[in-house]
Amino acid sequence: MVDNLHRLIQAARIATPFVLVGSELGTLNGRFYSHIHDAQVSDLVLINPIPEAVFEEDQWLKYWYSQLVPSLQAMQFSAATGVSRMLIILGVMQPAIRGEDISEELTRRQKYLLSNPAHQSSAVDEHFFLNESASQVRDISKFKPLSSKTSVTVITGDSFDEQIPDELNQMVAKFQNQFVEQFYPSASRIHIEGGDRHMIYKDPIPIIKHLRKLITQRQSRKQSQ
């Protein structure tokens, strides 16, 4: 996936260095990319990052592979058989992210993805093999430290996911603090009250505010050089 991202950036001729933002699972890709192509990334922003160390914990692995992955496999089967589309039309199946502040465009996009077998299959594969991705990120972080020229910002909410047990949220928070202190000790830490891994959809304004501030600072630094 990191190679695909690199080819996409080259094909799009995106000016470097740029600000790279990753959320949840995407933070693993963002970190890996930044360590490999550090000259291209001026700022790395990690939103509710999932720490690779949780995949060494039996309690987390039990949740991930006994609950989360099977639920995604059920969604894949439902999409492949057309059941999801029928349930969406009948109003029985609803998008996970919904509410008064959620745009109609995002709602339509979620419904499309829920009924798309290819997308659901990709989601299953991504989550099933995530422990391998986590292992790669752990190794690259140890053996090829991030360039000191790349600034890091970590944005977290009150929990990783308000829908999972408190002990799992506490586990994620503990390992988040550990990997930031170990690999990015000079990172800026930003806490958004009431947020979890869905906050980029449910309440993106605080995140947008911080990203705009970061980009303004980057532009100011570039002009002063």
Contacts in CASP RR format, 6 or more apart in sequence:
PFRMAT RR
TARGET T0000
AUTHOR 0000-0000-0000
METHOD contacts of the structure
MODEL  1
MVDNLHRLIQAARIATPFVLVGSELGTLNGRFYSHIHDAQVSDLVLINPI
PEAVFEEDQWLKYWYSQLVPSLQAMQFSAATGVSRMLIILGVMQPAIRGE
DISEELTRRQKYLLSNPAHQSSAVDEHFFLNESASQVRDISKFKPLSSKT
SVTVITGDSFDEQIPDELNQMVAKFQNQFVEQFYPSASRIHIEGGDRHMI
YKDPIPIIKHLRKLITQRQSRKQSQ
1 29 0 8 1.000
1 133 0 8 1.000
2 29 0 8 1.000
2 30 0 8 1.000
2 32 0 8 1.000
2 33 0 8 1.000
2 36 0 8 1.000
5 29 0 8 1.000
5 33 0 8 1.000
6 33 0 8 1.000
6 37 0 8 1.000
9 18 0 8 1.000
9 40 0 8 1.000
16 39 0 8 1.000
16 40 0 8 1.000
16 41 0 8 1.000
17 39 0 8 1.000
17 40 0 8 1.000
17 41 0 8 1.000
17 42 0 8 1.000
17 150 0 8 1.000
18 40 0 8 1.000
18 41 0 8 1.000
18 42 0 8 1.000
19 41 0 8 1.000
19 42 0 8 1.000
19 43 0 8 1.000
19 44 0 8 1.000
19 45 0 8 1.000
19 211 0 8 1.000
19 214 0 8 1.000
19 215 0 8 1.000
19 218 0 8 1.000
20 30 0 8 1.000
20 33 0 8 1.000
20 34 0 8 1.000
20 41 0 8 1.000
20 43 0 8 1.000
20 44 0 8 1.000
20 45 0 8 1.000
21 45 0 8 1.000
21 47 0 8 1.000
21 211 0 8 1.000
22 29 0 8 1.000
22 30 0 8 1.000
22 45 0 8 1.000
22 46 0 8 1.000
22 47 0 8 1.000
22 49 0 8 1.000
23 47 0 8 1.000
23 48 0 8 1.000
23 197 0 8 1.000
23 200 0 8 1.000
24 47 0 8 1.000
24 48 0 8 1.000
24 49 0 8 1.000
24 50 0 8 1.000
24 197 0 8 1.000
25 50 0 8 1.000
25 126 0 8 1.000
25 127 0 8 1.000
25 130 0 8 1.000
27 46 0 8 1.000
27 47 0 8 1.000
27 48 0 8 1.000
27 49 0 8 1.000
27 50 0 8 1.000
28 49 0 8 1.000
28 50 0 8 1.000
28 52 0 8 1.000
28 130 0 8 1.000
28 133 0 8 1.000
28 134 0 8 1.000
28 137 0 8 1.000
29 133 0 8 1.000
30 44 0 8 1.000
30 46 0 8 1.000
31 44 0 8 1.000
31 46 0 8 1.000
31 49 0 8 1.000
31 137 0 8 1.000
31 140 0 8 1.000
31 141 0 8 1.000
32 133 0 8 1.000
32 136 0 8 1.000
32 137 0 8 1.000
32 140 0 8 1.000
33 41 0 8 1.000
34 41 0 8 1.000
34 44 0 8 1.000
34 146 0 8 1.000
34 150 0 8 1.000
35 140 0 8 1.000
35 141 0 8 1.000
35 144 0 8 1.000
35 145 0 8 1.000
35 146 0 8 1.000
36 140 0 8 1.000
36 144 0 8 1.000
38 146 0 8 1.000
38 147 0 8 1.000
38 149 0 8 1.000
38 150 0 8 1.000
39 147 0 8 1.000
41 150 0 8 1.000
42 149 0 8 1.000
42 150 0 8 1.000
42 151 0 8 1.000
42 218 0 8 1.000
43 150 0 8 1.000
43 151 0 8 1.000
43 152 0 8 1.000
43 153 0 8 1.000
43 214 0 8 1.000
43 218 0 8 1.000
44 146 0 8 1.000
44 150 0 8 1.000
44 151 0 8 1.000
44 152 0 8 1.000
44 153 0 8 1.000
45 152 0 8 1.000
45 153 0 8 1.000
45 155 0 8 1.000
45 211 0 8 1.000
45 214 0 8 1.000
46 152 0 8 1.000
46 153 0 8 1.000
46 154 0 8 1.000
46 155 0 8 1.000
47 155 0 8 1.000
47 156 0 8 1.000
47 199 0 8 1.000
47 200 0 8 1.000
47 207 0 8 1.000
48 155 0 8 1.000
48 156 0 8 1.000
48 157 0 8 1.000
48 160 0 8 1.000
48 196 0 8 1.000
48 197 0 8 1.000
48 199 0 8 1.000
49 154 0 8 1.000
49 156 0 8 1.000
49 176 0 8 1.000
49 179 0 8 1.000
50 134 0 8 1.000
50 160 0 8 1.000
50 172 0 8 1.000
51 172 0 8 1.000
51 175 0 8 1.000
51 176 0 8 1.000
51 178 0 8 1.000
51 179 0 8 1.000
52 134 0 8 1.000
52 135 0 8 1.000
52 137 0 8 1.000
52 138 0 8 1.000
52 179 0 8 1.000
53 138 0 8 1.000
53 175 0 8 1.000
53 178 0 8 1.000
53 179 0 8 1.000
54 60 0 8 1.000
54 171 0 8 1.000
54 172 0 8 1.000
54 175 0 8 1.000
55 61 0 8 1.000
55 64 0 8 1.000
55 130 0 8 1.000
55 131 0 8 1.000
55 134 0 8 1.000
55 135 0 8 1.000
57 171 0 8 1.000
59 167 0 8 1.000
59 168 0 8 1.000
59 171 0 8 1.000
60 168 0 8 1.000
60 171 0 8 1.000
61 131 0 8 1.000
63 164 0 8 1.000
63 165 0 8 1.000
63 168 0 8 1.000
64 127 0 8 1.000
64 130 0 8 1.000
65 128 0 8 1.000
68 127 0 8 1.000
69 124 0 8 1.000
69 127 0 8 1.000
69 128 0 8 1.000
72 120 0 8 1.000
72 123 0 8 1.000
72 124 0 8 1.000
72 127 0 8 1.000
73 124 0 8 1.000
75 84 0 8 1.000
75 114 0 8 1.000
75 120 0 8 1.000
75 123 0 8 1.000
76 117 0 8 1.000
76 120 0 8 1.000
76 121 0 8 1.000
76 123 0 8 1.000
76 124 0 8 1.000
77 83 0 8 1.000
78 84 0 8 1.000
78 87 0 8 1.000
78 120 0 8 1.000
79 85 0 8 1.000
79 114 0 8 1.000
79 115 0 8 1.000
79 116 0 8 1.000
79 117 0 8 1.000
79 119 0 8 1.000
79 120 0 8 1.000
80 117 0 8 1.000
80 120 0 8 1.000
82 115 0 8 1.000
84 93 0 8 1.000
84 114 0 8 1.000
84 115 0 8 1.000
85 115 0 8 1.000
87 93 0 8 1.000
88 111 0 8 1.000
88 114 0 8 1.000
88 115 0 8 1.000
93 114 0 8 1.000
95 107 0 8 1.000
95 110 0 8 1.000
95 111 0 8 1.000
95 114 0 8 1.000
96 110 0 8 1.000
96 198 0 8 1.000
97 106 0 8 1.000
97 110 0 8 1.000
97 198 0 8 1.000
97 201 0 8 1.000
97 202 0 8 1.000
98 107 0 8 1.000
99 202 0 8 1.000
101 202 0 8 1.000
101 203 0 8 1.000
102 201 0 8 1.000
102 202 0 8 1.000
106 201 0 8 1.000
113 119 0 8 1.000
113 120 0 8 1.000
114 120 0 8 1.000
141 179 0 8 1.000
141 182 0 8 1.000
141 183 0 8 1.000
145 183 0 8 1.000
146 152 0 8 1.000
146 183 0 8 1.000
146 184 0 8 1.000
151 186 0 8 1.000
151 187 0 8 1.000
151 188 0 8 1.000
152 184 0 8 1.000
152 186 0 8 1.000
152 187 0 8 1.000
152 188 0 8 1.000
153 187 0 8 1.000
153 188 0 8 1.000
153 189 0 8 1.000
153 190 0 8 1.000
153 210 0 8 1.000
153 214 0 8 1.000
154 176 0 8 1.000
154 180 0 8 1.000
154 184 0 8 1.000
154 187 0 8 1.000
154 188 0 8 1.000
154 189 0 8 1.000
154 190 0 8 1.000
155 190 0 8 1.000
155 191 0 8 1.000
155 192 0 8 1.000
155 207 0 8 1.000
155 210 0 8 1.000
156 173 0 8 1.000
156 176 0 8 1.000
156 189 0 8 1.000
156 190 0 8 1.000
156 191 0 8 1.000
156 192 0 8 1.000
157 191 0 8 1.000
157 192 0 8 1.000
157 193 0 8 1.000
157 194 0 8 1.000
157 195 0 8 1.000
157 196 0 8 1.000
157 199 0 8 1.000
158 193 0 8 1.000
158 194 0 8 1.000
158 195 0 8 1.000
158 196 0 8 1.000
159 169 0 8 1.000
159 173 0 8 1.000
159 195 0 8 1.000
159 196 0 8 1.000
160 168 0 8 1.000
160 169 0 8 1.000
160 172 0 8 1.000
160 173 0 8 1.000
160 176 0 8 1.000
160 196 0 8 1.000
160 197 0 8 1.000
161 168 0 8 1.000
161 169 0 8 1.000
161 196 0 8 1.000
161 197 0 8 1.000
161 198 0 8 1.000
162 169 0 8 1.000
162 195 0 8 1.000
162 196 0 8 1.000
180 187 0 8 1.000
180 189 0 8 1.000
190 210 0 8 1.000
192 199 0 8 1.000
192 203 0 8 1.000
192 206 0 8 1.000
192 207 0 8 1.000
195 202 0 8 1.000
195 203 0 8 1.000
199 206 0 8 1.000
199 207 0 8 1.000
200 207 0 8 1.000
END
